[in-house]
Amino acid sequence: NMKYKILTLCAGANVRSVGLKYLLKYKYGHESLACGQDANSTETIEMLCNWADYIIVVTKDYLTFIPEKYKDRTFCYEIGADRFGYAFHPELLEICDKLIVEHGVFNKNSMVIR
């Protein structure tokens, strides 16, 4: 199976992006980092986008924080606003896992198809 470097982005890099990163890394075996548009500088986000094979934002509003030259490798998993409070909230992990499986790119035995 292909293993990817995946950047996840939310607001504070504490809850949604961390829950998503956790599943991508520990359940699906990808290298994954979390960042946040409030938590990281523009320069850091750009550096991390350059590192990543793929980028996942947790709501379409955050697409604006991804530099234009990386948008072709960016996906939106519409998790919505943070109502979970912590990264390992069972509902958050269930939503993230469902989106990973439905999207089909990063779950096991899949190929990148746009």
Biopython code that builds the backbone (N, CA, C, O; Angstrom):
import numpy as np
from Bio.PDB.StructureBuilder import StructureBuilder

atoms = [
    (1, "ASN", "N", (0.832, -1.201, 0.000)),
    (1, "ASN", "CA", (0.000, 0.000, 0.000)),
    (1, "ASN", "C", (0.867, 1.251, 0.000)),
    (1, "ASN", "O", (1.933, 1.280, 0.615)),
    (2, "MET", "N", (0.408, 2.266, -0.684)),
    (2, "MET", "CA", (1.114, 3.549, -0.702)),
    (2, "MET", "C", (0.979, 4.216, 0.656)),
    (2, "MET", "O", (-0.080, 4.188, 1.282)),
    (3, "LYS", "N", (2.061, 4.807, 1.089)),
    (3, "LYS", "CA", (2.047, 5.603, 2.311)),
    (3, "LYS", "C", (2.315, 7.044, 1.903)),
    (3, "LYS", "O", (3.234, 7.319, 1.131)),
    (4, "TYR", "N", (1.515, 7.952, 2.418)),
    (4, "TYR", "CA", (1.615, 9.365, 2.058)),
    (4, "TYR", "C", (2.014, 10.216, 3.245)),
    (4, "TYR", "O", (1.845, 9.820, 4.399)),
    (5, "LYS", "N", (2.548, 11.396, 2.946)),
    (5, "LYS", "CA", (2.759, 12.445, 3.943)),
    (5, "LYS", "C", (1.530, 13.345, 3.846)),
    (5, "LYS", "O", (1.290, 13.976, 2.817)),
    (6, "ILE", "N", (0.757, 13.397, 4.928)),
    (6, "ILE", "CA", (-0.519, 14.107, 4.915)),
    (6, "ILE", "C", (-0.527, 15.181, 5.991)),
    (6, "ILE", "O", (-0.259, 14.911, 7.162)),
    (7, "LEU", "N", (-0.838, 16.397, 5.579)),
    (7, "LEU", "CA", (-0.994, 17.525, 6.496)),
    (7, "LEU", "C", (-2.476, 17.732, 6.736)),
    (7, "LEU", "O", (-3.257, 17.785, 5.786)),
    (8, "THR", "N", (-2.878, 17.850, 8.006)),
    (8, "THR", "CA", (-4.273, 18.168, 8.337)),
    (8, "THR", "C", (-4.304, 19.572, 8.925)),
    (8, "THR", "O", (-3.432, 19.938, 9.714)),
    (9, "LEU", "N", (-5.306, 20.358, 8.543)),
    (9, "LEU", "CA", (-5.378, 21.748, 8.984)),
    (9, "LEU", "C", (-6.756, 22.082, 9.522)),
    (9, "LEU", "O", (-7.775, 21.814, 8.886)),
    (10, "CYS", "N", (-6.763, 22.680, 10.720)),
    (10, "CYS", "CA", (-7.983, 23.239, 11.301)),
    (10, "CYS", "C", (-7.633, 24.617, 11.857)),
    (10, "CYS", "O", (-6.718, 25.263, 11.344)),
    (11, "ALA", "N", (-8.324, 25.078, 12.875)),
    (11, "ALA", "CA", (-8.056, 26.415, 13.422)),
    (11, "ALA", "C", (-6.877, 26.401, 14.388)),
    (11, "ALA", "O", (-5.881, 27.090, 14.167)),
    (12, "GLY", "N", (-6.987, 25.627, 15.444)),
    (12, "GLY", "CA", (-5.988, 25.693, 16.500)),
    (12, "GLY", "C", (-4.994, 24.559, 16.558)),
    (12, "GLY", "O", (-4.083, 24.575, 17.385)),
    (13, "ALA", "N", (-5.155, 23.571, 15.688)),
    (13, "ALA", "CA", (-4.291, 22.383, 15.674)),
    (13, "ALA", "C", (-4.321, 21.637, 17.006)),
    (13, "ALA", "O", (-3.306, 21.108, 17.458)),
    (14, "ASN", "N", (-5.492, 21.604, 17.621)),
    (14, "ASN", "CA", (-5.648, 20.916, 18.901)),
    (14, "ASN", "C", (-6.686, 19.806, 18.887)),
    (14, "ASN", "O", (-6.563, 18.843, 19.644)),
    (15, "VAL", "N", (-7.702, 19.919, 18.045)),
    (15, "VAL", "CA", (-8.816, 18.976, 18.136)),
    (15, "VAL", "C", (-9.050, 18.253, 16.806)),
    (15, "VAL", "O", (-8.630, 17.106, 16.645)),
    (16, "ARG", "N", (-9.711, 18.909, 15.859)),
    (16, "ARG", "CA", (-10.123, 18.235, 14.619)),
    (16, "ARG", "C", (-8.940, 17.729, 13.804)),
    (16, "ARG", "O", (-8.917, 16.567, 13.397)),
    (17, "SER", "N", (-7.962, 18.591, 13.565)),
    (17, "SER", "CA", (-6.809, 18.157, 12.753)),
    (17, "SER", "C", (-5.999, 17.084, 13.473)),
    (17, "SER", "O", (-5.414, 16.214, 12.826)),
    (18, "VAL", "N", (-5.958, 17.134, 14.793)),
    (18, "VAL", "CA", (-5.214, 16.129, 15.559)),
    (18, "VAL", "C", (-5.948, 14.783, 15.541)),
    (18, "VAL", "O", (-5.310, 13.742, 15.384)),
    (19, "GLY", "N", (-7.260, 14.786, 15.697)),
    (19, "GLY", "CA", (-8.029, 13.541, 15.605)),
    (19, "GLY", "C", (-7.877, 12.888, 14.236)),
    (19, "GLY", "O", (-7.700, 11.674, 14.134)),
    (20, "LEU", "N", (-7.947, 13.702, 13.189)),
    (20, "LEU", "CA", (-7.781, 13.202, 11.826)),
    (20, "LEU", "C", (-6.368, 12.673, 11.611)),
    (20, "LEU", "O", (-6.183, 11.599, 11.039)),
    (21, "LYS", "N", (-5.374, 13.426, 12.069)),
    (21, "LYS", "CA", (-3.969, 13.011, 11.971)),
    (21, "LYS", "C", (-3.742, 11.677, 12.691)),
    (21, "LYS", "O", (-3.059, 10.793, 12.174)),
    (22, "TYR", "N", (-4.311, 11.544, 13.865)),
    (22, "TYR", "CA", (-4.168, 10.328, 14.660)),
    (22, "TYR", "C", (-4.635, 9.101, 13.874)),
    (22, "TYR", "O", (-3.929, 8.094, 13.819)),
    (23, "LEU", "N", (-5.817, 9.182, 13.269)),
    (23, "LEU", "CA", (-6.334, 8.044, 12.499)),
    (23, "LEU", "C", (-5.485, 7.772, 11.268)),
    (23, "LEU", "O", (-5.163, 6.622, 10.971)),
    (24, "LEU", "N", (-5.121, 8.836, 10.549)),
    (24, "LEU", "CA", (-4.310, 8.653, 9.339)),
    (24, "LEU", "C", (-2.983, 7.976, 9.666)),
    (24, "LEU", "O", (-2.489, 7.150, 8.899)),
    (25, "LYS", "N", (-2.412, 8.337, 10.815)),
    (25, "LYS", "CA", (-1.115, 7.777, 11.200)),
    (25, "LYS", "C", (-1.245, 6.383, 11.808)),
    (25, "LYS", "O", (-0.597, 5.443, 11.348)),
    (26, "TYR", "N", (-2.070, 6.246, 12.827)),
    (26, "TYR", "CA", (-2.077, 5.021, 13.618)),
    (26, "TYR", "C", (-3.030, 3.942, 13.120)),
    (26, "TYR", "O", (-2.821, 2.761, 13.398)),
    (27, "LYS", "N", (-4.065, 4.325, 12.392)),
    (27, "LYS", "CA", (-4.970, 3.312, 11.831)),
    (27, "LYS", "C", (-4.610, 2.987, 10.386)),
    (27, "LYS", "O", (-4.679, 1.833, 9.963)),
    (28, "TYR", "N", (-4.217, 4.039, 9.619)),
    (28, "TYR", "CA", (-3.996, 3.837, 8.189)),
    (28, "TYR", "C", (-2.529, 3.872, 7.777)),
    (28, "TYR", "O", (-2.225, 3.642, 6.607)),
    (29, "GLY", "N", (-1.613, 4.151, 8.699)),
    (29, "GLY", "CA", (-0.193, 4.001, 8.451)),
    (29, "GLY", "C", (0.507, 5.096, 7.662)),
    (29, "GLY", "O", (1.621, 4.883, 7.183)),
    (30, "HIS", "N", (-0.105, 6.246, 7.516)),
    (30, "HIS", "CA", (0.522, 7.355, 6.799)),
    (30, "HIS", "C", (1.316, 8.226, 7.765)),
    (30, "HIS", "O", (1.042, 8.248, 8.965)),
    (31, "GLU", "N", (2.296, 8.939, 7.235)),
    (31, "GLU", "CA", (2.968, 9.964, 8.028)),
    (31, "GLU", "C", (2.053, 11.179, 8.009)),
    (31, "GLU", "O", (1.638, 11.620, 6.937)),
    (32, "SER", "N", (1.738, 11.719, 9.157)),
    (32, "SER", "CA", (0.756, 12.795, 9.208)),
    (32, "SER", "C", (1.117, 13.821, 10.267)),
    (32, "SER", "O", (1.579, 13.478, 11.355)),
    (33, "LEU", "N", (0.898, 15.087, 9.929)),
    (33, "LEU", "CA", (1.118, 16.206, 10.844)),
    (33, "LEU", "C", (-0.125, 17.077, 10.866)),
    (33, "LEU", "O", (-0.830, 17.202, 9.866)),
    (34, "ALA", "N", (-0.385, 17.682, 12.028)),
    (34, "ALA", "CA", (-1.516, 18.596, 12.178)),
    (34, "ALA", "C", (-0.991, 20.021, 12.300)),
    (34, "ALA", "O", (0.053, 20.262, 12.906)),
    (35, "CYS", "N", (-1.732, 20.964, 11.712)),
    (35, "CYS", "CA", (-1.398, 22.371, 11.887)),
    (35, "CYS", "C", (-2.705, 23.158, 11.973)),
    (35, "CYS", "O", (-3.786, 22.625, 11.723)),
    (36, "GLY", "N", (-2.580, 24.439, 12.334)),
    (36, "GLY", "CA", (-3.768, 25.275, 12.476)),
    (36, "GLY", "C", (-3.533, 26.664, 11.950)),
    (36, "GLY", "O", (-2.447, 27.223, 12.098)),
    (37, "GLN", "N", (-4.556, 27.219, 11.334)),
    (37, "GLN", "CA", (-4.417, 28.554, 10.762)),
    (37, "GLN", "C", (-4.254, 29.613, 11.844)),
    (37, "GLN", "O", (-3.677, 30.666, 11.573)),
    (38, "ASP", "N", (-4.734, 29.377, 13.045)),
    (38, "ASP", "CA", (-4.497, 30.298, 14.161)),
    (38, "ASP", "C", (-3.212, 29.952, 14.911)),
    (38, "ASP", "O", (-2.581, 30.823, 15.510)),
    (39, "ALA", "N", (-2.831, 28.674, 14.874)),
    (39, "ALA", "CA", (-1.713, 28.187, 15.683)),
    (39, "ALA", "C", (-0.361, 28.317, 14.995)),
    (39, "ALA", "O", (0.672, 28.345, 15.665)),
    (40, "ASN", "N", (-0.351, 28.396, 13.669)),
    (40, "ASN", "CA", (0.899, 28.412, 12.924)),
    (40, "ASN", "C", (0.971, 29.641, 12.022)),
    (40, "ASN", "O", (-0.048, 30.146, 11.551)),
    (41, "SER", "N", (2.189, 30.107, 11.794)),
    (41, "SER", "CA", (2.388, 31.260, 10.911)),
    (41, "SER", "C", (2.138, 30.861, 9.459)),
    (41, "SER", "O", (2.150, 29.678, 9.117)),
    (42, "THR", "N", (1.914, 31.853, 8.622)),
    (42, "THR", "CA", (1.760, 31.621, 7.180)),
    (42, "THR", "C", (2.973, 30.893, 6.622)),
    (42, "THR", "O", (2.841, 29.998, 5.787)),
    (43, "GLU", "N", (4.159, 31.284, 7.088)),
    (43, "GLU", "CA", (5.394, 30.657, 6.612)),
    (43, "GLU", "C", (5.465, 29.185, 7.014)),
    (43, "GLU", "O", (5.891, 28.341, 6.225)),
    (44, "THR", "N", (5.049, 28.883, 8.234)),
    (44, "THR", "CA", (5.060, 27.490, 8.688)),
    (44, "THR", "C", (4.052, 26.663, 7.910)),
    (44, "THR", "O", (4.361, 25.544, 7.501)),
    (45, "ILE", "N", (2.858, 27.188, 7.697)),
    (45, "ILE", "CA", (1.844, 26.471, 6.919)),
    (45, "ILE", "C", (2.365, 26.207, 5.510)),
    (45, "ILE", "O", (2.178, 25.112, 4.979)),
    (46, "GLU", "N", (3.010, 27.187, 4.903)),
    (46, "GLU", "CA", (3.578, 27.005, 3.559)),
    (46, "GLU", "C", (4.642, 25.902, 3.563)),
    (46, "GLU", "O", (4.653, 25.054, 2.671)),
    (47, "MET", "N", (5.529, 25.906, 4.554)),
    (47, "MET", "CA", (6.574, 24.886, 4.657)),
    (47, "MET", "C", (5.957, 23.497, 4.813)),
    (47, "MET", "O", (6.409, 22.542, 4.182)),
    (48, "LEU", "N", (4.928, 23.384, 5.650)),
    (48, "LEU", "CA", (4.271, 22.103, 5.854)),
    (48, "LEU", "C", (3.521, 21.644, 4.598)),
    (48, "LEU", "O", (3.509, 20.455, 4.280)),
    (49, "CYS", "N", (2.903, 22.581, 3.894)),
    (49, "CYS", "CA", (2.221, 22.243, 2.630)),
    (49, "CYS", "C", (3.231, 21.713, 1.617)),
    (49, "CYS", "O", (2.944, 20.768, 0.882)),
    (50, "ASN", "N", (4.398, 22.318, 1.582)),
    (50, "ASN", "CA", (5.448, 21.871, 0.663)),
    (50, "ASN", "C", (5.913, 20.457, 1.017)),
    (50, "ASN", "O", (6.210, 19.660, 0.128)),
    (51, "TRP", "N", (5.977, 20.147, 2.314)),
    (51, "TRP", "CA", (6.364, 18.810, 2.788)),
    (51, "TRP", "C", (5.344, 17.744, 2.388)),
    (51, "TRP", "O", (5.715, 16.618, 2.055)),
    (52, "ALA", "N", (4.066, 18.099, 2.421)),
    (52, "ALA", "CA", (2.983, 17.122, 2.303)),
    (52, "ALA", "C", (2.742, 16.659, 0.867)),
    (52, "ALA", "O", (2.834, 17.431, -0.087)),
    (53, "ASP", "N", (2.429, 15.369, 0.752)),
    (53, "ASP", "CA", (1.913, 14.853, -0.516)),
    (53, "ASP", "C", (0.473, 15.305, -0.707)),
    (53, "ASP", "O", (0.044, 15.613, -1.819)),
    (54, "TYR", "N", (-0.262, 15.340, 0.394)),
    (54, "TYR", "CA", (-1.673, 15.750, 0.380)),
    (54, "TYR", "C", (-1.979, 16.566, 1.624)),
    (54, "TYR", "O", (-1.332, 16.427, 2.663)),
    (55, "ILE", "N", (-2.981, 17.419, 1.488)),
    (55, "ILE", "CA", (-3.421, 18.298, 2.570)),
    (55, "ILE", "C", (-4.921, 18.083, 2.745)),
    (55, "ILE", "O", (-5.665, 17.995, 1.768)),
    (56, "ILE", "N", (-5.348, 18.000, 3.988)),
    (56, "ILE", "CA", (-6.781, 17.884, 4.276)),
    (56, "ILE", "C", (-7.172, 19.028, 5.203)),
    (56, "ILE", "O", (-6.610, 19.170, 6.289)),
    (57, "VAL", "N", (-8.131, 19.842, 4.778)),
    (57, "VAL", "CA", (-8.703, 20.872, 5.643)),
    (57, "VAL", "C", (-10.028, 20.337, 6.183)),
    (57, "VAL", "O", (-10.705, 19.552, 5.520)),
    (58, "VAL", "N", (-10.393, 20.772, 7.396)),
    (58, "VAL", "CA", (-11.552, 20.181, 8.069)),
    (58, "VAL", "C", (-12.866, 20.911, 7.781)),
    (58, "VAL", "O", (-13.926, 20.484, 8.239)),
    (59, "THR", "N", (-12.800, 21.989, 7.038)),
    (59, "THR", "CA", (-13.987, 22.685, 6.568)),
    (59, "THR", "C", (-13.576, 23.565, 5.391)),
    (59, "THR", "O", (-12.445, 24.049, 5.339)),
    (60, "LYS", "N", (-14.483, 23.770, 4.458)),
    (60, "LYS", "CA", (-14.131, 24.494, 3.229)),
    (60, "LYS", "C", (-13.647, 25.916, 3.495)),
    (60, "LYS", "O", (-12.917, 26.479, 2.680)),
    (61, "ASP", "N", (-14.042, 26.503, 4.621)),
    (61, "ASP", "CA", (-13.585, 27.858, 4.955)),
    (61, "ASP", "C", (-12.066, 27.933, 5.076)),
    (61, "ASP", "O", (-11.482, 28.995, 4.863)),
    (62, "TYR", "N", (-11.426, 26.827, 5.411)),
    (62, "TYR", "CA", (-9.975, 26.831, 5.607)),
    (62, "TYR", "C", (-9.189, 26.660, 4.312)),
    (62, "TYR", "O", (-7.961, 26.743, 4.322)),
    (63, "LEU", "N", (-9.867, 26.428, 3.220)),
    (63, "LEU", "CA", (-9.174, 26.350, 1.927)),
    (63, "LEU", "C", (-8.437, 27.650, 1.618)),
    (63, "LEU", "O", (-7.428, 27.641, 0.913)),
    (64, "THR", "N", (-8.934, 28.756, 2.141)),
    (64, "THR", "CA", (-8.295, 30.055, 1.882)),
    (64, "THR", "C", (-6.914, 30.158, 2.523)),
    (64, "THR", "O", (-6.122, 31.013, 2.128)),
    (65, "PHE", "N", (-6.608, 29.315, 3.494)),
    (65, "PHE", "CA", (-5.311, 29.356, 4.172)),
    (65, "PHE", "C", (-4.258, 28.475, 3.491)),
    (65, "PHE", "O", (-3.099, 28.447, 3.906)),
    (66, "ILE", "N", (-4.669, 27.764, 2.450)),
    (66, "ILE", "CA", (-3.742, 26.925, 1.692)),
    (66, "ILE", "C", (-3.232, 27.737, 0.503)),
    (66, "ILE", "O", (-4.028, 28.215, -0.305)),
    (67, "PRO", "N", (-1.912, 27.897, 0.391)),
    (67, "PRO", "CA", (-1.381, 28.638, -0.758)),
    (67, "PRO", "C", (-1.851, 28.021, -2.081)),
    (67, "PRO", "O", (-1.964, 26.801, -2.208)),
    (68, "GLU", "N", (-2.115, 28.874, -3.042)),
    (68, "GLU", "CA", (-2.697, 28.462, -4.326)),
    (68, "GLU", "C", (-1.935, 27.298, -4.972)),
    (68, "GLU", "O", (-2.551, 26.383, -5.520)),
    (69, "LYS", "N", (-0.615, 27.330, -4.910)),
    (69, "LYS", "CA", (0.165, 26.293, -5.610)),
    (69, "LYS", "C", (0.021, 24.904, -4.992)),
    (69, "LYS", "O", (0.497, 23.927, -5.571)),
    (70, "TYR", "N", (-0.628, 24.794, -3.821)),
    (70, "TYR", "CA", (-0.837, 23.493, -3.177)),
    (70, "TYR", "C", (-2.292, 23.029, -3.231)),
    (70, "TYR", "O", (-2.615, 21.954, -2.726)),
    (71, "LYS", "N", (-3.166, 23.823, -3.836)),
    (71, "LYS", "CA", (-4.599, 23.488, -3.838)),
    (71, "LYS", "C", (-4.902, 22.227, -4.629)),
    (71, "LYS", "O", (-5.900, 21.556, -4.365)),
    (72, "ASP", "N", (-4.042, 21.891, -5.608)),
    (72, "ASP", "CA", (-4.299, 20.688, -6.403)),
    (72, "ASP", "C", (-4.071, 19.403, -5.611)),
    (72, "ASP", "O", (-4.444, 18.323, -6.066)),
    (73, "ARG", "N", (-3.472, 19.508, -4.451)),
    (73, "ARG", "CA", (-3.276, 18.326, -3.600)),
    (73, "ARG", "C", (-4.034, 18.461, -2.282)),
    (73, "ARG", "O", (-3.712, 17.798, -1.296)),
    (74, "THR", "N", (-5.043, 19.325, -2.280)),
    (74, "THR", "CA", (-5.818, 19.603, -1.063)),
    (74, "THR", "C", (-7.218, 19.032, -1.175)),
    (74, "THR", "O", (-7.883, 19.161, -2.203)),
    (75, "PHE", "N", (-7.651, 18.398, -0.095)),
    (75, "PHE", "CA", (-9.000, 17.859, 0.011)),
    (75, "PHE", "C", (-9.702, 18.523, 1.196)),
    (75, "PHE", "O", (-9.055, 18.959, 2.147)),
    (76, "CYS", "N", (-11.021, 18.592, 1.127)),
    (76, "CYS", "CA", (-11.811, 19.107, 2.242)),
    (76, "CYS", "C", (-12.653, 17.967, 2.807)),
    (76, "CYS", "O", (-13.472, 17.372, 2.106)),
    (77, "TYR", "N", (-12.435, 17.676, 4.085)),
    (77, "TYR", "CA", (-13.284, 16.751, 4.822)),
    (77, "TYR", "C", (-14.168, 17.638, 5.694)),
    (77, "TYR", "O", (-13.696, 18.208, 6.678)),
    (78, "GLU", "N", (-15.428, 17.755, 5.345)),
    (78, "GLU", "CA", (-16.321, 18.706, 6.011)),
    (78, "GLU", "C", (-16.725, 18.179, 7.387)),
    (78, "GLU", "O", (-17.795, 17.596, 7.559)),
    (79, "ILE", "N", (-15.837, 18.402, 8.363)),
    (79, "ILE", "CA", (-16.080, 17.992, 9.747)),
    (79, "ILE", "C", (-16.917, 19.045, 10.462)),
    (79, "ILE", "O", (-17.659, 18.738, 11.395)),
    (80, "GLY", "N", (-16.788, 20.296, 10.009)),
    (80, "GLY", "CA", (-17.554, 21.380, 10.610)),
    (80, "GLY", "C", (-16.844, 21.992, 11.806)),
    (80, "GLY", "O", (-15.671, 21.721, 12.063)),
    (81, "ALA", "N", (-17.578, 22.816, 12.525)),
    (81, "ALA", "CA", (-17.030, 23.544, 13.678)),
    (81, "ALA", "C", (-16.643, 22.579, 14.793)),
    (81, "ALA", "O", (-17.201, 21.489, 14.919)),
    (82, "ASP", "N", (-15.677, 23.006, 15.595)),
    (82, "ASP", "CA", (-15.239, 22.186, 16.729)),
    (82, "ASP", "C", (-16.278, 22.250, 17.835)),
    (82, "ASP", "O", (-16.428, 23.266, 18.514)),
    (83, "ARG", "N", (-16.987, 21.152, 17.999)),
    (83, "ARG", "CA", (-17.953, 21.011, 19.099)),
    (83, "ARG", "C", (-17.534, 19.854, 20.004)),
    (83, "ARG", "O", (-18.284, 19.437, 20.886)),
    (84, "PHE", "N", (-16.312, 19.340, 19.770)),
    (84, "PHE", "CA", (-15.866, 18.112, 20.419)),
    (84, "PHE", "C", (-15.059, 18.360, 21.684)),
    (84, "PHE", "O", (-15.201, 17.625, 22.662)),
    (85, "GLY", "N", (-14.213, 19.389, 21.677)),
    (85, "GLY", "CA", (-13.458, 19.748, 22.864)),
    (85, "GLY", "C", (-12.121, 19.062, 23.032)),
    (85, "GLY", "O", (-11.211, 19.627, 23.640)),
    (86, "TYR", "N", (-11.982, 17.855, 22.507)),
    (86, "TYR", "CA", (-10.687, 17.174, 22.578)),
    (86, "TYR", "C", (-10.544, 16.231, 21.388)),
    (86, "TYR", "O", (-11.532, 15.766, 20.820)),
    (87, "ALA", "N", (-9.287, 15.959, 21.021)),
    (87, "ALA", "CA", (-8.973, 15.276, 19.761)),
    (87, "ALA", "C", (-9.459, 13.830, 19.697)),
    (87, "ALA", "O", (-9.678, 13.298, 18.609)),
    (88, "PHE", "N", (-9.627, 13.192, 20.852)),
    (88, "PHE", "CA", (-9.985, 11.777, 20.837)),
    (88, "PHE", "C", (-11.448, 11.550, 21.219)),
    (88, "PHE", "O", (-11.821, 10.468, 21.672)),
    (89, "HIS", "N", (-12.264, 12.576, 21.031)),
    (89, "HIS", "CA", (-13.697, 12.457, 21.278)),
    (89, "HIS", "C", (-14.250, 11.363, 20.356)),
    (89, "HIS", "O", (-14.003, 11.396, 19.151)),
    (90, "PRO", "N", (-14.985, 10.407, 20.899)),
    (90, "PRO", "CA", (-15.470, 9.284, 20.074)),
    (90, "PRO", "C", (-16.251, 9.721, 18.830)),
    (90, "PRO", "O", (-16.091, 9.128, 17.763)),
    (91, "GLU", "N", (-17.092, 10.752, 18.955)),
    (91, "GLU", "CA", (-17.865, 11.208, 17.799)),
    (91, "GLU", "C", (-16.947, 11.791, 16.728)),
    (91, "GLU", "O", (-17.141, 11.535, 15.540)),
    (92, "LEU", "N", (-15.949, 12.573, 17.142)),
    (92, "LEU", "CA", (-14.996, 13.147, 16.183)),
    (92, "LEU", "C", (-14.247, 12.046, 15.445)),
    (92, "LEU", "O", (-14.146, 12.080, 14.218)),
    (93, "LEU", "N", (-13.721, 11.066, 16.182)),
    (93, "LEU", "CA", (-12.974, 9.982, 15.546)),
    (93, "LEU", "C", (-13.860, 9.179, 14.601)),
    (93, "LEU", "O", (-13.403, 8.740, 13.545)),
    (94, "GLU", "N", (-15.117, 8.987, 14.971)),
    (94, "GLU", "CA", (-16.060, 8.272, 14.105)),
    (94, "GLU", "C", (-16.307, 9.054, 12.814)),
    (94, "GLU", "O", (-16.317, 8.475, 11.728)),
    (95, "ILE", "N", (-16.505, 10.361, 12.932)),
    (95, "ILE", "CA", (-16.721, 11.206, 11.747)),
    (95, "ILE", "C", (-15.480, 11.184, 10.854)),
    (95, "ILE", "O", (-15.587, 11.013, 9.639)),
    (96, "CYS", "N", (-14.317, 11.356, 11.451)),
    (96, "CYS", "CA", (-13.067, 11.366, 10.678)),
    (96, "CYS", "C", (-12.859, 10.042, 9.964)),
    (96, "CYS", "O", (-12.515, 10.020, 8.782)),
    (97, "ASP", "N", (-13.063, 8.947, 10.665)),
    (97, "ASP", "CA", (-12.863, 7.636, 10.058)),
    (97, "ASP", "C", (-13.832, 7.414, 8.905)),
    (97, "ASP", "O", (-13.454, 6.883, 7.861)),
    (98, "LYS", "N", (-15.070, 7.820, 9.094)),
    (98, "LYS", "CA", (-16.078, 7.680, 8.033)),
    (98, "LYS", "C", (-15.667, 8.484, 6.800)),
    (98, "LYS", "O", (-15.808, 8.007, 5.675)),
    (99, "LEU", "N", (-15.160, 9.697, 7.006)),
    (99, "LEU", "CA", (-14.727, 10.529, 5.874)),
    (99, "LEU", "C", (-13.520, 9.923, 5.169)),
    (99, "LEU", "O", (-13.443, 9.952, 3.941)),
    (100, "ILE", "N", (-12.584, 9.378, 5.925)),
    (100, "ILE", "CA", (-11.413, 8.725, 5.321)),
    (100, "ILE", "C", (-11.864, 7.558, 4.449)),
    (100, "ILE", "O", (-11.396, 7.411, 3.320)),
    (101, "VAL", "N", (-12.761, 6.734, 4.960)),
    (101, "VAL", "CA", (-13.242, 5.556, 4.227)),
    (101, "VAL", "C", (-14.064, 5.984, 3.012)),
    (101, "VAL", "O", (-13.860, 5.462, 1.915)),
    (102, "GLU", "N", (-14.990, 6.928, 3.194)),
    (102, "GLU", "CA", (-15.830, 7.377, 2.080)),
    (102, "GLU", "C", (-15.005, 8.026, 0.980)),
    (102, "GLU", "O", (-15.272, 7.824, -0.205)),
    (103, "HIS", "N", (-14.013, 8.796, 1.366)),
    (103, "HIS", "CA", (-13.169, 9.473, 0.382)),
    (103, "HIS", "C", (-12.357, 8.465, -0.415)),
    (103, "HIS", "O", (-12.159, 8.629, -1.619)),
    (104, "GLY", "N", (-11.886, 7.418, 0.262)),
    (104, "GLY", "CA", (-11.254, 6.307, -0.419)),
    (104, "GLY", "C", (-9.811, 6.484, -0.830)),
    (104, "GLY", "O", (-9.227, 5.559, -1.394)),
    (105, "VAL", "N", (-9.215, 7.625, -0.574)),
    (105, "VAL", "CA", (-7.841, 7.854, -1.016)),
    (105, "VAL", "C", (-6.838, 7.316, -0.011)),
    (105, "VAL", "O", (-5.836, 6.713, -0.397)),
    (106, "PHE", "N", (-7.092, 7.524, 1.266)),
    (106, "PHE", "CA", (-6.078, 7.225, 2.267)),
    (106, "PHE", "C", (-6.364, 5.973, 3.076)),
    (106, "PHE", "O", (-5.560, 5.595, 3.928)),
    (107, "ASN", "N", (-7.496, 5.321, 2.827)),
    (107, "ASN", "CA", (-7.741, 4.069, 3.522)),
    (107, "ASN", "C", (-7.033, 2.937, 2.789)),
    (107, "ASN", "O", (-6.645, 3.091, 1.631)),
    (108, "LYS", "N", (-6.866, 1.827, 3.445)),
    (108, "LYS", "CA", (-6.067, 0.733, 2.896)),
    (108, "LYS", "C", (-6.609, 0.239, 1.554)),
    (108, "LYS", "O", (-7.808, 0.295, 1.284)),
    (109, "ASN", "N", (-5.681, -0.247, 0.725)),
    (109, "ASN", "CA", (-6.010, -0.829, -0.571)),
    (109, "ASN", "C", (-6.722, 0.145, -1.494)),
    (109, "ASN", "O", (-7.637, -0.241, -2.221)),
    (110, "SER", "N", (-6.311, 1.396, -1.468)),
    (110, "SER", "CA", (-6.928, 2.372, -2.353)),
    (110, "SER", "C", (-5.859, 3.040, -3.210)),
    (110, "SER", "O", (-4.665, 2.962, -2.922)),
    (111, "MET", "N", (-6.311, 3.685, -4.252)),
    (111, "MET", "CA", (-5.423, 4.443, -5.128)),
    (111, "MET", "C", (-5.958, 5.856, -5.208)),
    (111, "MET", "O", (-7.148, 6.091, -5.001)),
    (112, "VAL", "N", (-5.079, 6.796, -5.509)),
    (112, "VAL", "CA", (-5.514, 8.190, -5.628)),
    (112, "VAL", "C", (-6.274, 8.337, -6.936)),
    (112, "VAL", "O", (-5.731, 8.129, -8.021)),
    (113, "ILE", "N", (-7.534, 8.697, -6.808)),
    (113, "ILE", "CA", (-8.382, 8.967, -7.968)),
    (113, "ILE", "C", (-9.095, 10.268, -7.677)),
    (113, "ILE", "O", (-9.754, 10.403, -6.646)),
    (114, "ARG", "N", (-8.968, 11.216, -8.568)),
    (114, "ARG", "CA", (-9.609, 12.522, -8.350)),
    (114, "ARG", "C", (-10.914, 12.589, -9.096)),
    (114, "ARG", "O", (-11.605, 13.606, -9.040)),
]
sb = StructureBuilder()
sb.init_structure("model")
sb.init_model(0)
sb.init_chain("A")
sb.init_seg("    ")
for serial, (resi, resn, name, xyz) in enumerate(atoms, 1):
    if name == "N":
        sb.init_residue(resn, " ", resi, " ")
    sb.init_atom(name, np.array(xyz, "f"), 0.0, 1.0, " ", f" {name:<3s}", serial, name[0])
structure = sb.get_structure()
